[in-house]
Amino acid sequence: MAEYGASPVTVQKAMQQLVRLGLVESRPGAGTFVRAVRTTRSVDYGWQTAALGAAPGGLAGLSSTQRTVAPDAIGLHSGYPAVELLPDRLVRQAIARAARTEAALTRSPAAGSPELQAWFASELASSAPARLTPPSARDALIISGSQSGLSSIFRAVVGPGQPLLVESPTYWGALLAAAQAGVVLVPVPSGPHGPDPEEVERAFAQTGARAFYAQPTFANPTGAQWSAATGDAVLEVVRRHGAFLIEDDWAHDLGIDAEPRPIAASDDDGHVVYLRSLTKSASPALRVAAVIVRGPARDRILADRAAESMYVSGLLQAAALDVVTQPAWRTHLRGFREHLRARRDLLMSSLAEHAPSARIESVPAGGLNLWMRLPEGTDVVQTVRDCEVRGLIISPGSEWFPAEPSGPYVRLNYANAEPGRFAEAAGILGSVLADA
């Protein structure tokens, strides 16, 4: 090649590229040769069908929210906010600083970094009435994302084959974790202001359940927020039955028109197992969350987490603590709220104009999603497919029901897609519904 004018450096780079592609191989002392062409044989994995057996319930495949879609598609299916809404500089600087500390090279405690434990505990304590004993740093267990926390909580607190009350609809990831843990789900209907405490009472009495999983603050998928009266009443029901309320405060930082009201702040006798994550408000790459729980349940959950993953990366913990203790963190949350409000309102107005046959039953006061009811008789699965053919990706509501859906719903995320395409998205949905 050099004789035709290519420099030695160019030749070397070209050869390196051919090696990386597996087209040539270098043999020391002999030279460089074209790699022999291998004949690809047909492989049959059919034997695994018998070895694996039937798939456990709920584990058939990924949720629609986890799909990767074409770059030109309008994605209203995601479970995360857009990158431009996250504290980019804050996170990058925190990770860089953490990489220069001992956390980059050492093992962290099984329960987590004491400083990060203290931060999560103080966040919950700030909402607690003065008459109650606030949670301590020891009560907080640092985990690698709320999903792993749910799996451990269900295994340690509920147990295989035991009943677990859940709101209906509820977070699909909780349904997945319940299936993995082998617990038996008992749906409790829940509306814009939470479940009817009498229904919760009846479900506990009929099933003998010892736990109720719920998202009282900006629930996924509906955006519902329990009223203070509902939260107090449900907590009293839980206490009467000697049970646990598993409170998933996934959207604590995602308030728009309301502030979070953790029920765990009103409990100091160990009835509430509280879960809070930073994934949605800081960065999906910072897979850091906390479970705040008191009493023997704390030790059981910690033992399960230690068996599952030993400990959470100290590097991620250090970076997460750095992010949330910077003055710019509060500034970010204020701006985040305004961006979410603008996106929510724009998508709602676009849907009202271009897809009037569908309706939003309740305006979410926080979170990332709109819960939309389609006209009665709509084939939701077919509607989702038809939208995808036209370049719009949405999530079928059936994924959020622990039993049969109570109606034809879809979930639309207003925090991820480009707002400039909301009118186009609404137009696609409206035309699909009209054609149906």
C-alpha positions, 0 to 999 in steps of 0.5 A: 500500500505504501508504494501507492502513496499511503503513509506507514501510519495510514497502513498501520491504522488500516491493518488494525481496523482489519484485525478488529473486524476479524478479516486478517490475523497477525502471526508473530514472526510469520506475517499478516494473513487473511483469516480463513473463512469459517462456515457458520453451522446451524445451531438448535437451541430447542433443548432449552425448552424442556430444560427451562420449563414454563416461564414464570408468570409475568416474565414473558418479556420486557415492558413496552416502556423498556423498548428501544425505538427508531430515532425518528419515532415519537416515543411517548412510552418511556419511563424516564425523563429526557436527558435535557431535563436532568442535571447534566453538569451536576452529575458529571462533576459529581462522578468525576469527583467521586472517581478521585476518592477512595470510593472508587477502589474500596468496598462499601458497607452492605447497608450503604454509605453512612452519609447517604443513609443519613441524607435519605433518613433526614429527607423523610424526617423533615416531613415527620410531625414533631411528636414522632421519633424520626427515622435514623441513618441506620433505618435507611438501607441503600440499594441499587435502584428501587426495582431491586428493593421491591424484589427484596421487600416482597421476598423478605416481608411477604414471602412466596405463596403469600397474599400481597394487596396492590392497587389496581392499576399499579406500577408494572415493575412491582407486578414483575417483582411480585412474580419473581418473588412468587407472591399472590397478588390481590388487586384493590381498586384505586382512583384519582385520590387513592383506594377506598380505605373500606376496600383495603380493610375488606381485602385484609380481612378476606385474605389475611394479607400482611402487606399492601404495596402502593404509590400514594404520591403521583402513582405510575401510571395514573399520576394519582395522589392520595388525599391526606385523609386517605393516607391516614385511614389506610395507615390505621387499617394497616395497623389494625391488621398488624400489617405493612404498608410498602410505600413506593415514593418513586416520584418524590421529586416530580411534583408539579401542582402538589408537594409529596406527602410521605405516609411513612413520615407519620409512622414510627412503629415500623408499619411502613416500609418506605422506598425512594429513588433518585433515578428519575430526578438525577440520572438513570445512570445513578442507580441509587435508592433507599429503603427506610424500614424499622425493626426486624423487617430491616434486618430481613431486607438487608440480608436479602439484599446482601445475598442478592448483590453484596453491596451497592457501588461506593462510587455511585453512592458517593456521586449521588450524595455529591449531587443531592448535597450541592446547592444547585440540586434544589435549583434543578428541582425547581426548574425540573418542575416547571419543565414537567408542567409545560410538557404536561399541559402541552400534551394535554392540549394537543390531545384535546384538539387532535384526539377528542374521542379519548380523555384524561380522567384526572390531571396528574399533579406530578409524575411523568405520565398521562393515563388516557382512557380510549373510547369504549370498545377500542382494541387497545393492542391494535391501537398501539400497533397502528400507532407504531406503524405511523411512527408513534410509540405508546404503552398499552394500559394492560401492563399496569393491571394485576388482573383484567383491565378495568377499561381501554387505557394507554399510558403516555409519557410527556417527559421524554419525547420532543414537545415540538412533536406533541401535536403530531403525536396527538394527530396520529392517535386521533387518526388511528382512533377515527379509523377504528 
